[in-house]
Amino acid sequence: MADHGHHAADIPQMDYAEHERTYHGFVHFAEVGTVACLAIVAALAVGGTKHAWGTALIGTLLTLVGSGVGIASKSIGWRAPAIPFVLMMIALVLL
């Protein structure tokens, strides 16, 4: 039978700071991605129900730009893709 008692000394200690940084990055990406998905679904709803595909295309492009800004800037975060989401919801109601 193999002796497993000597392997505990070979295992490096966990880097908690890096673990926390990775976790916060994942949560940030998930927040921005969720709001971006909602904005794209709203844009598809505008195009599909109101037949305003030009408006839907503009909303999708704004969502892509907002998602890039939101991912790059942690202080803005999910608020950047939320702007096209709100605009597409307004277009869905008014058109």
N, C-alpha and C positions, 0 to 999 in steps of 0.2 A: 504494500500500500504506500502511496506517495506521502511524503512528509510535507504538510502545508504550513507548518509553524514558522518557516523562514521567509515566507513571502510577504508578511506584514511589514517588514522593514524596507522592502523594495518599493512599496506603494508610495508615491509622492503625496504630500498633503494637498488638500483641495484648495484651489485658489478662489476664495469666497468673493473677492472683489470682482474678478472676471465673471464669475457666475452671476452675480447681481447685475453687472453691466449687460450681459447677454440676455438675462430675463427682462430687464427694462427695455432693451431694444426690441425684443420680441413683442412685448405688450404694446409698445409704440407702433410697430408695424401692423399689428392686428387691429388696433383702433383706427388707424388711417385706412387700412384696407377694407374694413367693414363699412365705414362711411362712404368710401369710394364705390363699393359695390352697390350700396343703396342709391347713390347718385346715378350710376349707370342704369340701374333698374328703373329709376324714375324717368330717365331720358328715353329708355325704350318704351315706357308707358306713354310718354308724350308722343312719340313717333307712331306707336301702334294704335292708340285710341283716338288721337286727334289728327292723325295723318300730317303732322308737322315734323317731317324728317330732317329738315334743315335746322330747326330748333333743337332737335334731339342730337344732331351731329355737333352743333356748337356746345351743347351741354356735356357731351362725351369728351370733347377736346378740353373744355374747361376742367372737367374732372381729372383728366390725365395730368394737366399742368398743376392743378391743386394737389393731387396726390404726390407728385414729385416735390413740390414745395413743402408739403406736410411731412414727408419722410425725411427731407433734408434738414428741416428745422424742428427741433423738439419743442420749442416754445410755442409754435403755431399748431403743430400736430394735426389732430383730426379736424380742426376748424377750417383748414384750407379746402378740403374736398366737401365740407358741409355747405359752403357757399353755392357751388353749382347744384347741390342737392336741393337747397331751398329754392333756388331759381327754377329748377325743373318742377318742383311741386307747385310753385306759383303758376308756371306755364300750364301745368296739368289742370289747374282749377280755372284759369282765365281763358284758355283757348277753346 
